């Protein structure tokens, strides 16, 4: 029989672990979707463990400590630290549904950056349980890890995200897994978490789209006097004062040049027509000249009426008619859209639509609004 003192020490260790995990989430991931919910789950587990101190049945307490969900949460938070070295962590404990039948899966970590999306499942089951399930030695209706993998891949293939590629699915196991099971998972298309760092690059096997859809906001940012050396002026408009302050610290032109590098630039007729109207109304002579030069780099194509889920998005403060056409045009041509319009992406995501977009900061036309020159 275990010493009661040892059991109490084990409980205290688990409670301290919970506190460490909570501190990590608060310090490093507080702004990530799902972090608050995950933190609450850990707090709930911690409170349960603290109650075990008053339980007299030591054997029962030992079993509870062995099965605590903290093992899962510890591996989850440690994995957040590891994957965030390579990718932007965008969500924790996110539910994804398949469009065709509303089938749902839980993704423990979502990494989403400008090149790819990773769906990471954390598996803290012990090795024997995983083998038993694959061999059919489990309750009726229980899905084994291979079936779960097929389900994740099925929904991933039904989900086009950044650059029109499905998300990569990673299974990250806390405990060792039988080699034959690992091999079958990999053959099916699952990436093993333990091999993730050994991969030269998850991006190498698929080329990023070489076509870029250019939004009106990107055209304006590129040719604005602000982004072409006109930062030594005062302005009456607060918007321009704010933008020139940003431009002095973080020039937008090199950022856009890098985005454009090696890409075929396309734009729809609506975007170019709107750009021309804005130039005619608000541009100075230098901005007008740059506008013509920049348009010569763009292939202008007709507007499209597909995909319908974008075209038919309800108009709102964030979703304007022009933006609907521009983003639908990009998706139709399987081109990511360069834009400073992050509000559209957020609004579309509320409708479960992932818009492939490279966001950049905005720059308004400024040449005709320059007031007095200043020394910087």
PyMOL commands that set and color helices and strands:
alter all, ss='L'
color gray80, all
select helices_A, chain A and resi 4-28+35-54+58-66+70-83+127-134+145-157+162-164+179-188+193-198+216-223+226-228+238-249+252-260+269-282+285-295+308-311+321-332+342-349+367-369
alter helices_A, ss='H'
color red, helices_A
select strands_A, chain A and resi 89-97+104-112+117-123+168-173+191-192+211-214+264-268+298-301+336-339+357-359
alter strands_A, ss='S'
color yellow, strands_A
deselect
rebuild
show_as cartoon
